[in-house]
């Protein structure tokens, strides 16, 4: 349960950073489409984590975590696009990419542990 609370907190805080960055990008560059994709993927990580925590079964839990994992990978993609097109600075990108990697590692660990527990 403690690990779930960590991931719940991390994905929420990450989503807040994503929203703030999206607003800055729209305000400063008027680049809406790429930023909107980034916003959708980045906030979906936490939303799917929340759904996983409230899952009706272990199978549903793993499924929701799998979606959160995919959304985190997509978020990494959009962060790299935003950086490489010059829409955001590399210092912001590196910080968020590191945070995204942490989230991916935690989700993967929870998923593996849950799948192993389902076998026993």
C-alpha positions in Angstrom: 0.0 0.0 0.0 2.9 2.4 0.8 4.2 2.1 -2.8 0.8 2.9 -4.2 0.7 6.0 -2.1 4.1 7.0 -3.4 3.0 6.6 -7.0 -0.2 8.3 -6.3 1.7 11.3 -4.9 4.3 11.4 -7.6 1.9 11.1 -10.5 -0.3 13.9 -9.1 2.7 16.2 -8.5 3.9 15.4 -12.0 0.5 16.2 -13.5 0.5 19.6 -11.8 3.9 20.3 -13.3 2.6 19.2 -16.7 -0.4 21.6 -16.5 1.8 24.5 -15.5 4.3 23.9 -18.3 1.4 23.5 -20.8 0.1 26.9 -19.7 3.5 28.5 -20.0 4.0 27.0 -23.5 0.7 28.2 -24.7 1.2 31.7 -23.2 4.8 32.2 -24.4 4.9 30.3 -27.8 1.2 29.9 -28.8 2.1 26.4 -29.7 -1.1 24.6 -28.8 -1.3 21.3 -30.5 2.0 19.7 -29.3 1.4 21.1 -25.9 -2.1 19.7 -25.8 -0.8 16.2 -26.6 1.8 16.6 -23.8 -0.9 17.8 -21.4 -3.2 14.9 -22.3 -0.5 12.2 -21.9 1.1 13.8 -18.8 -2.1 14.1 -16.8 -3.4 10.7 -17.9 -0.6 9.0 -16.0 -2.0 10.1 -12.6 -5.6 9.6 -13.7 -4.9 6.0 -14.7 -3.0 5.4 -11.5 -6.0 6.7 -9.5 -8.2 4.3 -11.5 -5.8 1.5 -10.7 -6.0 2.2 -7.0 -9.8 1.9 -7.2 -9.7 -1.1 -9.5 -12.4 -3.8 -9.1 -9.9 -6.7 -9.4 -6.2 -7.4 -9.6 -6.5 -7.9 -13.3 -8.2 -4.5 -13.7 -5.5 -3.0 -11.4 -2.7 -4.3 -13.7 -4.6 -3.1 -16.8 -4.9 0.4 -15.5 -1.2 0.5 -14.4 -0.3 -0.7 -17.9 -2.2 2.2 -19.4 -0.4 4.6 -17.0 2.9 3.1 -18.0 2.1 3.7 -21.7 1.1 7.3 -21.0 4.3 7.9 -19.2 6.3 6.7 -22.2 4.2 8.9 -24.5 4.9 11.9 -22.1 8.6 11.2 -22.4 8.2 11.4 -26.2 6.4 14.7 -26.1 9.0 16.1 -23.7 11.8 15.3 -26.1 9.8 16.9 -29.0 9.3 20.0 -26.9 12.9 20.2 -26.0 14.3 19.4 -29.5 12.0 22.0 -31.2 13.1 24.7 -28.7 9.7 25.1 -27.1 11.1 24.5 -23.7 14.5 24.6 -22.2 16.7 21.6 -21.6 16.9 22.2 -17.8 13.1 21.9 -17.5 13.1 18.9 -19.8 15.8 17.0 -18.0 14.1 17.4 -14.7 10.8 16.2 -16.0 12.4 13.4 -18.0 14.1 12.2 -14.8 10.8 12.4 -12.9 9.1 10.5 -15.7 11.7 7.7 -15.5 11.2 7.4 -11.7 7.4 7.1 -12.3 8.0 4.4 -15.0 10.3 2.4 -12.7 7.8 2.6 -9.8 4.8 1.6 -12.0 6.8 -1.3 -13.5 7.8 -2.5 -10.0 4.2 -2.4 -8.8 3.0 -4.2 -11.9 5.6 -7.0 -11.7 5.0 -7.5 -7.9 1.2 -7.6 -8.5 1.6 -10.1 -11.4 3.9 -12.3 -9.2 1.4 -12.2 -6.4 -1.4 -13.2 -8.7 0.5 -16.4 -9.6 0.7 -17.6 -6.0 
